[in-house]
C-alpha cells in the first residue's frame, strides 16, 4: 500500500493516493478529504466531509492532531 495508517489518540488516519480518511476508533463516523499533488510534494485538502456535511475540520470536530498526522503521512507519498 502506498501511504499509510496511523492511530492518533482515539482516532485512526489513513492516507493513500485516493485521499485521506479519518475517523474515531469507536463509532462509525468517517471523514474524508483529498490528497493533492503539488510540485513540492503532497498536500491534504482544507475541506473535509462526512458525506452529509462539509467544512473545516474544526467545524466537524476533527482534532488538530489528526489533521497534523494526515499532513505528515501525506508527505510520505511518492
mmCIF file as gemmi writes it, N, C-alpha and C atoms, coordinates in Angstrom:
data_model
loop_
_atom_site.group_PDB
_atom_site.id
_atom_site.type_symbol
_atom_site.label_atom_id
_atom_site.label_alt_id
_atom_site.label_comp_id
_atom_site.label_asym_id
_atom_site.label_entity_id
_atom_site.label_seq_id
_atom_site.pdbx_PDB_ins_code
_atom_site.Cartn_x
_atom_site.Cartn_y
_atom_site.Cartn_z
_atom_site.occupancy
_atom_site.B_iso_or_equiv
_atom_site.pdbx_formal_charge
_atom_site.auth_seq_id
_atom_site.auth_asym_id
_atom_site.pdbx_PDB_model_num
ATOM 1 N N . UNK Axp A 1 ? 0.841 -1.186 0 1 0 ? 1 A 1
ATOM 2 C CA . UNK Axp A 1 ? 0 0 0 1 0 ? 1 A 1
ATOM 3 C C . UNK Axp A 1 ? 0.88 1.24 0 1 0 ? 1 A 1
ATOM 4 N N . UNK Axp A 2 ? 0.572 2.169 -0.854 1 0 ? 2 A 1
ATOM 5 C CA . UNK Axp A 2 ? 1.279 3.446 -0.874 1 0 ? 2 A 1
ATOM 6 C C . UNK Axp A 2 ? 0.553 4.362 0.096 1 0 ? 2 A 1
ATOM 7 N N . UNK Axp A 3 ? 1.285 5.006 0.983 1 0 ? 3 A 1
ATOM 8 C CA . UNK Axp A 3 ? 0.696 5.846 2.018 1 0 ? 3 A 1
ATOM 9 C C . UNK Axp A 3 ? 0.87 5.175 3.36 1 0 ? 3 A 1
ATOM 10 N N . UNK Axp A 4 ? -0.135 5.255 4.188 1 0 ? 4 A 1
ATOM 11 C CA . UNK Axp A 4 ? -0.025 4.616 5.488 1 0 ? 4 A 1
ATOM 12 C C . UNK Axp A 4 ? -1.211 4.914 6.372 1 0 ? 4 A 1
ATOM 13 N N . UNK Axp A 5 ? -1.188 4.27 7.529 1 0 ? 5 A 1
ATOM 14 C CA . UNK Axp A 5 ? -2.233 4.43 8.537 1 0 ? 5 A 1
ATOM 15 C C . UNK Axp A 5 ? -1.566 4.727 9.867 1 0 ? 5 A 1
ATOM 16 N N . UNK Axp A 6 ? -2.156 5.624 10.619 1 0 ? 6 A 1
ATOM 17 C CA . UNK Axp A 6 ? -1.623 5.977 11.927 1 0 ? 6 A 1
ATOM 18 C C . UNK Axp A 6 ? -2.789 6.127 12.905 1 0 ? 6 A 1
ATOM 19 N N . UNK Axp A 7 ? -2.578 5.67 14.127 1 0 ? 7 A 1
ATOM 20 C CA . UNK Axp A 7 ? -3.55 5.885 15.189 1 0 ? 7 A 1
ATOM 21 C C . UNK Axp A 7 ? -3.098 7.08 15.999 1 0 ? 7 A 1
ATOM 22 N N . UNK Axp A 8 ? -3.999 8.028 16.164 1 0 ? 8 A 1
ATOM 23 C CA . UNK Axp A 8 ? -3.709 9.256 16.904 1 0 ? 8 A 1
ATOM 24 C C . UNK Axp A 8 ? -4.743 9.373 18.012 1 0 ? 8 A 1
ATOM 25 N N . UNK Axp A 9 ? -4.331 9.068 19.229 1 0 ? 9 A 1
ATOM 26 C CA . UNK Axp A 9 ? -5.292 9.085 20.332 1 0 ? 9 A 1
ATOM 27 C C . UNK Axp A 9 ? -6.39 8.072 20.071 1 0 ? 9 A 1
ATOM 28 N N . UNK Axp A 10 ? -7.62 8.544 20.015 1 0 ? 10 A 1
ATOM 29 C CA . UNK Axp A 10 ? -8.76 7.656 19.776 1 0 ? 10 A 1
ATOM 30 C C . UNK Axp A 10 ? -9.248 7.735 18.334 1 0 ? 10 A 1
ATOM 31 N N . UNK Axp A 11 ? -8.368 8.198 17.431 1 0 ? 11 A 1
ATOM 32 C CA . UNK Axp A 11 ? -8.696 8.33 16.015 1 0 ? 11 A 1
ATOM 33 C C . UNK Axp A 11 ? -7.719 7.52 15.181 1 0 ? 11 A 1
ATOM 34 N N . UNK Axp A 12 ? -8.174 7.111 14 1 0 ? 12 A 1
ATOM 35 C CA . UNK Axp A 12 ? -7.288 6.482 13.029 1 0 ? 12 A 1
ATOM 36 C C . UNK Axp A 12 ? -7.293 7.32 11.75 1 0 ? 12 A 1
ATOM 37 N N . UNK Axp A 13 ? -6.127 7.451 11.132 1 0 ? 13 A 1
ATOM 38 C CA . UNK Axp A 13 ? -5.966 8.253 9.924 1 0 ? 13 A 1
ATOM 39 C C . UNK Axp A 13 ? -5.314 7.381 8.862 1 0 ? 13 A 1
ATOM 40 N N . UNK Axp A 14 ? -5.872 7.358 7.658 1 0 ? 14 A 1
ATOM 41 C CA . UNK Axp A 14 ? -5.299 6.627 6.54 1 0 ? 14 A 1
ATOM 42 C C . UNK Axp A 14 ? -5.105 7.588 5.384 1 0 ? 14 A 1
ATOM 43 N N . UNK Axp A 15 ? -3.901 7.569 4.809 1 0 ? 15 A 1
ATOM 44 C CA . UNK Axp A 15 ? -3.59 8.414 3.659 1 0 ? 15 A 1
ATOM 45 C C . UNK Axp A 15 ? -3.078 7.516 2.541 1 0 ? 15 A 1
ATOM 46 N N . UNK Axp A 16 ? -3.663 7.673 1.349 1 0 ? 16 A 1
ATOM 47 C CA . UNK Axp A 16 ? -3.165 6.98 0.167 1 0 ? 16 A 1
ATOM 48 C C . UNK Axp A 16 ? -3.432 7.87 -1.046 1 0 ? 16 A 1
ATOM 49 N N . UNK Axp A 17 ? -3.156 7.362 -2.231 1 0 ? 17 A 1
ATOM 50 C CA . UNK Axp A 17 ? -3.311 8.171 -3.432 1 0 ? 17 A 1
ATOM 51 C C . UNK Axp A 17 ? -4.761 8.564 -3.7 1 0 ? 17 A 1
ATOM 52 N N . UNK Axp A 18 ? -5.71 7.849 -3.123 1 0 ? 18 A 1
ATOM 53 C CA . UNK Axp A 18 ? -7.131 8.154 -3.3 1 0 ? 18 A 1
ATOM 54 C C . UNK Axp A 18 ? -7.592 9.293 -2.392 1 0 ? 18 A 1
ATOM 55 N N . UNK Axp A 19 ? -6.824 9.627 -1.362 1 0 ? 19 A 1
ATOM 56 C CA . UNK Axp A 19 ? -7.2 10.705 -0.448 1 0 ? 19 A 1
ATOM 57 C C . UNK Axp A 19 ? -6.923 10.346 0.999 1 0 ? 19 A 1
ATOM 58 N N . UNK Axp A 20 ? -7.579 11.076 1.873 1 0 ? 20 A 1
ATOM 59 C CA . UNK Axp A 20 ? -7.379 10.925 3.312 1 0 ? 20 A 1
ATOM 60 C C . UNK Axp A 20 ? -8.698 10.491 3.94 1 0 ? 20 A 1
ATOM 61 N N . UNK Axp A 21 ? -8.627 9.487 4.808 1 0 ? 21 A 1
ATOM 62 C CA . UNK Axp A 21 ? -9.79 9.021 5.551 1 0 ? 21 A 1
ATOM 63 C C . UNK Axp A 21 ? -9.439 9.038 7.028 1 0 ? 21 A 1
ATOM 64 N N . UNK Axp A 22 ? -10.332 9.571 7.85 1 0 ? 22 A 1
ATOM 65 C CA . UNK Axp A 22 ? -10.11 9.623 9.294 1 0 ? 22 A 1
ATOM 66 C C . UNK Axp A 22 ? -11.422 9.327 10.008 1 0 ? 22 A 1
ATOM 67 N N . UNK Axp A 23 ? -11.294 8.765 11.197 1 0 ? 23 A 1
ATOM 68 C CA . UNK Axp A 23 ? -12.491 8.504 11.986 1 0 ? 23 A 1
ATOM 69 C C . UNK Axp A 23 ? -12.135 8.037 13.374 1 0 ? 23 A 1
ATOM 70 N N . UNK Axp A 24 ? -13.04 8.228 14.309 1 0 ? 24 A 1
ATOM 71 C CA . UNK Axp A 24 ? -12.793 7.748 15.668 1 0 ? 24 A 1
ATOM 72 C C . UNK Axp A 24 ? -12.788 6.223 15.712 1 0 ? 24 A 1
ATOM 73 N N . UNK Axp A 25 ? -11.993 5.663 16.622 1 0 ? 25 A 1
ATOM 74 C CA . UNK Axp A 25 ? -11.897 4.209 16.733 1 0 ? 25 A 1
ATOM 75 C C . UNK Axp A 25 ? -13.222 3.582 17.133 1 0 ? 25 A 1
ATOM 76 N N . UNK Axp A 26 ? -13.953 4.244 18.043 1 0 ? 26 A 1
ATOM 77 C CA . UNK Axp A 26 ? -15.266 3.736 18.377 1 0 ? 26 A 1
ATOM 78 C C . UNK Axp A 26 ? -16.299 4.596 17.661 1 0 ? 26 A 1
ATOM 79 N N . UNK Axp A 27 ? -17.246 3.944 17.07 1 0 ? 27 A 1
ATOM 80 C CA . UNK Axp A 27 ? -18.252 4.66 16.293 1 0 ? 27 A 1
ATOM 81 C C . UNK Axp A 27 ? -18.055 4.42 14.815 1 0 ? 27 A 1
ATOM 82 N N . UNK Axp A 28 ? -19.002 4.886 14.037 1 0 ? 28 A 1
ATOM 83 C CA . UNK Axp A 28 ? -18.963 4.635 12.599 1 0 ? 28 A 1
ATOM 84 C C . UNK Axp A 28 ? -18.729 5.899 11.783 1 0 ? 28 A 1
ATOM 85 N N . UNK Axp A 29 ? -18.364 7.001 12.424 1 0 ? 29 A 1
ATOM 86 C CA . UNK Axp A 29 ? -18.113 8.24 11.694 1 0 ? 29 A 1
ATOM 87 C C . UNK Axp A 29 ? -16.874 8.093 10.817 1 0 ? 29 A 1
ATOM 88 N N . UNK Axp A 30 ? -16.969 8.56 9.58 1 0 ? 30 A 1
ATOM 89 C CA . UNK Axp A 30 ? -15.843 8.551 8.649 1 0 ? 30 A 1
ATOM 90 C C . UNK Axp A 30 ? -15.775 9.913 7.987 1 0 ? 30 A 1
ATOM 91 N N . UNK Axp A 31 ? -14.608 10.516 8.007 1 0 ? 31 A 1
ATOM 92 C CA . UNK Axp A 31 ? -14.384 11.82 7.401 1 0 ? 31 A 1
ATOM 93 C C . UNK Axp A 31 ? -13.352 11.677 6.293 1 0 ? 31 A 1
ATOM 94 N N . UNK Axp A 32 ? -13.551 12.406 5.195 1 0 ? 32 A 1
ATOM 95 C CA . UNK Axp A 32 ? -12.64 12.303 4.059 1 0 ? 32 A 1
ATOM 96 C C . UNK Axp A 32 ? -12.257 13.684 3.539 1 0 ? 32 A 1
ATOM 97 N N . UNK Axp A 33 ? -11.053 13.741 2.952 1 0 ? 33 A 1
ATOM 98 C CA . UNK Axp A 33 ? -10.605 14.908 2.216 1 0 ? 33 A 1
ATOM 99 C C . UNK Axp A 33 ? -9.673 14.426 1.116 1 0 ? 33 A 1
ATOM 100 N N . UNK Axp A 34 ? -9.263 15.335 0.26 1 0 ? 34 A 1
ATOM 101 C CA . UNK Axp A 34 ? -8.435 14.968 -0.879 1 0 ? 34 A 1
ATOM 102 C C . UNK Axp A 34 ? -6.955 15.009 -0.528 1 0 ? 34 A 1
ATOM 103 N N . UNK Axp A 35 ? -6.178 14.275 -1.297 1 0 ? 35 A 1
ATOM 104 C CA . UNK Axp A 35 ? -4.721 14.382 -1.27 1 0 ? 35 A 1
ATOM 105 C C . UNK Axp A 35 ? -4.341 14.976 -2.627 1 0 ? 35 A 1
ATOM 106 N N . UNK Axp A 36 ? -3.676 16.116 -2.613 1 0 ? 36 A 1
ATOM 107 C CA . UNK Axp A 36 ? -3.399 16.861 -3.831 1 0 ? 36 A 1
ATOM 108 C C . UNK Axp A 36 ? -1.9 16.9 -4.082 1 0 ? 36 A 1
ATOM 109 N N . UNK Axp A 37 ? -1.494 16.568 -5.318 1 0 ? 37 A 1
ATOM 110 C CA . UNK Axp A 37 ? -0.076 16.561 -5.677 1 0 ? 37 A 1
ATOM 111 C C . UNK Axp A 37 ? 0.331 17.932 -6.181 1 0 ? 37 A 1
ATOM 112 N N . UNK Axp A 38 ? 1.359 18.502 -5.559 1 0 ? 38 A 1
ATOM 113 C CA . UNK Axp A 38 ? 1.98 19.755 -5.987 1 0 ? 38 A 1
ATOM 114 C C . UNK Axp A 38 ? 3.418 19.445 -6.378 1 0 ? 38 A 1
ATOM 115 N N . UNK Axp A 39 ? 4.071 20.332 -7.136 1 0 ? 39 A 1
ATOM 116 C CA . UNK Axp A 39 ? 5.478 20.088 -7.48 1 0 ? 39 A 1
ATOM 117 C C . UNK Axp A 39 ? 6.371 19.909 -6.248 1 0 ? 39 A 1
ATOM 118 N N . UNK Axp A 40 ? 6.024 20.566 -5.16 1 0 ? 40 A 1
ATOM 119 C CA . UNK Axp A 40 ? 6.831 20.479 -3.939 1 0 ? 40 A 1
ATOM 120 C C . UNK Axp A 40 ? 6.44 19.293 -3.058 1 0 ? 40 A 1
ATOM 121 N N . UNK Axp A 41 ? 5.432 18.513 -3.449 1 0 ? 41 A 1
ATOM 122 C CA . UNK Axp A 41 ? 5.008 17.371 -2.647 1 0 ? 41 A 1
ATOM 123 C C . UNK Axp A 41 ? 3.496 17.318 -2.509 1 0 ? 41 A 1
ATOM 124 N N . UNK Axp A 42 ? 3.032 16.419 -1.671 1 0 ? 42 A 1
ATOM 125 C CA . UNK Axp A 42 ? 1.601 16.203 -1.463 1 0 ? 42 A 1
ATOM 126 C C . UNK Axp A 42 ? 1.069 17.09 -0.342 1 0 ? 42 A 1
ATOM 127 N N . UNK Axp A 43 ? -0.155 17.561 -0.525 1 0 ? 43 A 1
ATOM 128 C CA . UNK Axp A 43 ? -0.868 18.329 0.498 1 0 ? 43 A 1
ATOM 129 C C . UNK Axp A 43 ? -2.237 17.685 0.692 1 0 ? 43 A 1
ATOM 130 N N . UNK Axp A 44 ? -2.853 17.968 1.823 1 0 ? 44 A 1
ATOM 131 C CA . UNK Axp A 44 ? -4.216 17.48 2.041 1 0 ? 44 A 1
ATOM 132 C C . UNK Axp A 44 ? -5.175 18.653 1.904 1 0 ? 44 A 1
ATOM 133 N N . UNK Axp A 45 ? -6.408 18.332 1.544 1 0 ? 45 A 1
ATOM 134 C CA . UNK Axp A 45 ? -7.417 19.361 1.346 1 0 ? 45 A 1
ATOM 135 C C . UNK Axp A 45 ? -7.808 20.051 2.649 1 0 ? 45 A 1
ATOM 136 N N . UNK Axp A 46 ? -8.32 21.263 2.519 1 0 ? 46 A 1
ATOM 137 C CA . UNK Axp A 46 ? -8.748 22.019 3.698 1 0 ? 46 A 1
ATOM 138 C C . UNK Axp A 46 ? -10.203 21.757 4.066 1 0 ? 46 A 1
ATOM 139 N N . UNK Axp A 47 ? -10.961 21.209 3.122 1 0 ? 47 A 1
ATOM 140 C CA . UNK Axp A 47 ? -12.374 20.923 3.353 1 0 ? 47 A 1
ATOM 141 C C . UNK Axp A 47 ? -12.547 19.418 3.541 1 0 ? 47 A 1
ATOM 142 N N . UNK Axp A 48 ? -13.119 19.045 4.668 1 0 ? 48 A 1
ATOM 143 C CA . UNK Axp A 48 ? -13.386 17.643 4.996 1 0 ? 48 A 1
ATOM 144 C C . UNK Axp A 48 ? -14.877 17.399 4.873 1 0 ? 48 A 1
ATOM 145 N N . UNK Axp A 49 ? -15.263 16.152 4.626 1 0 ? 49 A 1
ATOM 146 C CA . UNK Axp A 49 ? -16.677 15.809 4.529 1 0 ? 49 A 1
ATOM 147 C C . UNK Axp A 49 ? -16.951 14.476 5.221 1 0 ? 49 A 1
ATOM 148 N N . UNK Axp A 50 ? -18.17 14.339 5.704 1 0 ? 50 A 1
ATOM 149 C CA . UNK Axp A 50 ? -18.604 13.056 6.255 1 0 ? 50 A 1
ATOM 150 C C . UNK Axp A 50 ? -19.688 12.444 5.376 1 0 ? 50 A 1
ATOM 151 N N . UNK Axp A 51 ? -19.857 12.987 4.179 1 0 ? 51 A 1
ATOM 152 C CA . UNK Axp A 51 ? -20.868 12.501 3.248 1 0 ? 51 A 1
ATOM 153 C C . UNK Axp A 51 ? -22.167 13.275 3.318 1 0 ? 51 A 1
ATOM 154 N N . UNK Axp A 52 ? -22.373 13.989 4.414 1 0 ? 52 A 1
ATOM 155 C CA . UNK Axp A 52 ? -23.577 14.792 4.585 1 0 ? 52 A 1
ATOM 156 C C . UNK Axp A 52 ? -23.212 16.265 4.708 1 0 ? 52 A 1
ATOM 157 N N . UNK Axp A 53 ? -22.209 16.551 5.518 1 0 ? 53 A 1
ATOM 158 C CA . UNK Axp A 53 ? -21.761 17.91 5.788 1 0 ? 53 A 1
ATOM 159 C C . UNK Axp A 53 ? -20.309 18.051 5.357 1 0 ? 53 A 1
ATOM 160 N N . UNK Axp A 54 ? -19.96 19.239 4.89 1 0 ? 54 A 1
ATOM 161 C CA . UNK Axp A 54 ? -18.575 19.521 4.521 1 0 ? 54 A 1
ATOM 162 C C . UNK Axp A 54 ? -18.156 20.818 5.187 1 0 ? 54 A 1
ATOM 163 N N . UNK Axp A 55 ? -16.879 20.899 5.555 1 0 ? 55 A 1
ATOM 164 C CA . UNK Axp A 55 ? -16.384 22.116 6.17 1 0 ? 55 A 1
ATOM 165 C C . UNK Axp A 55 ? -14.982 21.928 6.718 1 0 ? 55 A 1
ATOM 166 N N . UNK Axp A 56 ? -14.543 22.939 7.424 1 0 ? 56 A 1
ATOM 167 C CA . UNK Axp A 56 ? -13.226 22.888 8.057 1 0 ? 56 A 1
ATOM 168 C C . UNK Axp A 56 ? -13.221 21.802 9.132 1 0 ? 56 A 1
ATOM 169 N N . UNK Axp A 57 ? -12.057 21.191 9.385 1 0 ? 57 A 1
ATOM 170 C CA . UNK Axp A 57 ? -12.012 20.109 10.377 1 0 ? 57 A 1
ATOM 171 C C . UNK Axp A 57 ? -12.5 20.539 11.759 1 0 ? 57 A 1
ATOM 172 N N . UNK Axp A 58 ? -12.251 21.795 12.144 1 0 ? 58 A 1
ATOM 173 C CA . UNK Axp A 58 ? -12.7 22.276 13.459 1 0 ? 58 A 1
ATOM 174 C C . UNK Axp A 58 ? -14.225 22.254 13.569 1 0 ? 58 A 1
ATOM 175 N N . UNK Axp A 59 ? -14.901 22.554 12.46 1 0 ? 59 A 1
ATOM 176 C CA . UNK Axp A 59 ? -16.363 22.572 12.472 1 0 ? 59 A 1
ATOM 177 C C . UNK Axp A 59 ? -16.963 21.168 12.552 1 0 ? 59 A 1
ATOM 178 N N . UNK Axp A 60 ? -16.212 20.181 12.061 1 0 ? 60 A 1
ATOM 179 C CA . UNK Axp A 60 ? -16.699 18.805 12.085 1 0 ? 60 A 1
ATOM 180 C C . UNK Axp A 60 ? -16.252 18.045 13.329 1 0 ? 60 A 1
ATOM 181 N N . UNK Axp A 61 ? -15.438 18.675 14.165 1 0 ? 61 A 1
ATOM 182 C CA . UNK Axp A 61 ? -14.988 18.031 15.396 1 0 ? 61 A 1
ATOM 183 C C . UNK Axp A 61 ? -13.767 17.148 15.224 1 0 ? 61 A 1
ATOM 184 N N . UNK Axp A 62 ? -13.008 17.353 14.151 1 0 ? 62 A 1
ATOM 185 C CA . UNK Axp A 62 ? -11.793 16.576 13.922 1 0 ? 62 A 1
ATOM 186 C C . UNK Axp A 62 ? -10.652 17.264 14.667 1 0 ? 62 A 1
ATOM 187 N N . UNK Axp A 63 ? -9.98 16.565 15.572 1 0 ? 63 A 1
ATOM 188 C CA . UNK Axp A 63 ? -8.902 17.192 16.346 1 0 ? 63 A 1
ATOM 189 C C . UNK Axp A 63 ? -7.737 17.66 15.47 1 0 ? 63 A 1
ATOM 190 N N . UNK Axp A 64 ? -7.071 18.723 15.895 1 0 ? 64 A 1
ATOM 191 C CA . UNK Axp A 64 ? -5.93 19.258 15.148 1 0 ? 64 A 1
ATOM 192 C C . UNK Axp A 64 ? -4.815 18.239 14.99 1 0 ? 64 A 1
ATOM 193 N N . UNK Axp A 65 ? -4.606 17.422 16.005 1 0 ? 65 A 1
ATOM 194 C CA . UNK Axp A 65 ? -3.52 16.434 15.916 1 0 ? 65 A 1
ATOM 195 C C . UNK Axp A 65 ? -3.806 15.375 14.861 1 0 ? 65 A 1
ATOM 196 N N . UNK Axp A 66 ? -5.069 15.109 14.56 1 0 ? 66 A 1
ATOM 197 C CA . UNK Axp A 66 ? -5.438 14.177 13.496 1 0 ? 66 A 1
ATOM 198 C C . UNK Axp A 66 ? -5.11 14.79 12.137 1 0 ? 66 A 1
ATOM 199 N N . UNK Axp A 67 ? -5.423 16.067 11.968 1 0 ? 67 A 1
ATOM 200 C CA . UNK Axp A 67 ? -5.101 16.769 10.722 1 0 ? 67 A 1
ATOM 201 C C . UNK Axp A 67 ? -3.586 16.838 10.546 1 0 ? 67 A 1
ATOM 202 N N . UNK Axp A 68 ? -2.853 17.095 11.623 1 0 ? 68 A 1
ATOM 203 C CA . UNK Axp A 68 ? -1.391 17.147 11.556 1 0 ? 68 A 1
ATOM 204 C C . UNK Axp A 68 ? -0.814 15.779 11.173 1 0 ? 68 A 1
ATOM 205 N N . UNK Axp A 69 ? -1.378 14.71 11.693 1 0 ? 69 A 1
ATOM 206 C CA . UNK Axp A 69 ? -0.917 13.359 11.339 1 0 ? 69 A 1
ATOM 207 C C . UNK Axp A 69 ? -1.199 13.07 9.864 1 0 ? 69 A 1
ATOM 208 N N . UNK Axp A 70 ? -2.333 13.528 9.363 1 0 ? 70 A 1
ATOM 209 C CA . UNK Axp A 70 ? -2.654 13.34 7.945 1 0 ? 70 A 1
ATOM 210 C C . UNK Axp A 70 ? -1.654 14.083 7.072 1 0 ? 70 A 1
ATOM 211 N N . UNK Axp A 71 ? -1.298 15.307 7.464 1 0 ? 71 A 1
ATOM 212 C CA . UNK Axp A 71 ? -0.285 16.072 6.728 1 0 ? 71 A 1
ATOM 213 C C . UNK Axp A 71 ? 1.053 15.341 6.705 1 0 ? 71 A 1
ATOM 214 N N . UNK Axp A 72 ? 1.43 14.823 7.852 1 0 ? 72 A 1
ATOM 215 C CA . UNK Axp A 72 ? 2.693 14.108 7.977 1 0 ? 72 A 1
ATOM 216 C C . UNK Axp A 72 ? 2.714 12.867 7.092 1 0 ? 72 A 1
ATOM 217 N N . UNK Axp A 73 ? 1.618 12.103 7.085 1 0 ? 73 A 1
ATOM 218 C CA . UNK Axp A 73 ? 1.547 10.914 6.241 1 0 ? 73 A 1
ATOM 219 C C . UNK Axp A 73 ? 1.536 11.272 4.763 1 0 ? 73 A 1
ATOM 220 N N . UNK Axp A 74 ? 0.901 12.384 4.411 1 0 ? 74 A 1
ATOM 221 C CA . UNK Axp A 74 ? 0.838 12.799 3.001 1 0 ? 74 A 1
ATOM 222 C C . UNK Axp A 74 ? 2.23 13.116 2.468 1 0 ? 74 A 1
ATOM 223 N N . UNK Axp A 75 ? 3.111 13.606 3.313 1 0 ? 75 A 1
ATOM 224 C CA . UNK Axp A 75 ? 4.473 13.911 2.868 1 0 ? 75 A 1
ATOM 225 C C . UNK Axp A 75 ? 5.241 12.664 2.454 1 0 ? 75 A 1
ATOM 226 N N . UNK Axp A 76 ? 4.792 11.481 2.883 1 0 ? 76 A 1
ATOM 227 C CA . UNK Axp A 76 ? 5.484 10.242 2.544 1 0 ? 76 A 1
ATOM 228 C C . UNK Axp A 76 ? 5.027 9.652 1.22 1 0 ? 76 A 1
ATOM 229 N N . UNK Axp A 77 ? 3.978 10.219 0.616 1 0 ? 77 A 1
ATOM 230 C CA . UNK Axp A 77 ? 3.503 9.698 -0.669 1 0 ? 77 A 1
ATOM 231 C C . UNK Axp A 77 ? 4.552 9.969 -1.749 1 0 ? 77 A 1
ATOM 232 N N . UNK Axp A 78 ? 4.659 9.069 -2.733 1 0 ? 78 A 1
ATOM 233 C CA . UNK Axp A 78 ? 5.664 9.258 -3.795 1 0 ? 78 A 1
ATOM 234 C C . UNK Axp A 78 ? 5.328 10.39 -4.736 1 0 ? 78 A 1
